[in-house]
Amino acid sequence: MIQIGTPLKVPELNLSPEPEGGIVLSKDMQQVLSLLTGYWQNKRLLLKSSPSGVLFTSSPQLNDIYHVPGVGANFEYKGSDIPCTEILVMGHPTNTGNIWVKPNAVATVDNAWPLAKSEVLNISLTNLSILNILIVVDGEKAIVAYTL
């Protein structure tokens, strides 16, 4: 069996008392832990699932929905610093013109994805601050939904 010399810290497991020192892991336990945890940005993460055991990796839970109103013609919007996994942007059903969506750069009519009223774009992002929207017509709106 393998012995881990440093404590295995995964706060989401709520282990009480916290394990200290070396932990002896059998081969089957090593496999279980490798299947239950992921690794992102130097951090061990516990994979999460629904109550029925379905992993939240393909369809995470909706975190919030908000509207972005265009204030003036050619209104440029940049998302807030909010971690996310996916976003859905929709042209408001009452819009008359297009809105333009672009990750990682300012959105323009020449470099972004156009959305007419009720059209939708779904993309994966790690933070809403990556999202840029151009609302060409004053007073029109983009609807943004994001998951975490």
Buried (B, 14 or more C-beta within 10 A) or exposed (E): EEEBEEEBEBEEEEEEEEBEEEBEBEEEEEEEBEEBBEEEEEEBEEEEEEEEEEEBEEEBEEBEEEEBEBEEEEBBBEBEEEEBBBBBBBBBEEBEBBBBBBBEEEBEEEEBBBBEBEBEBEEEBEBBBBBBBBBBBEBBBBBBBBBE
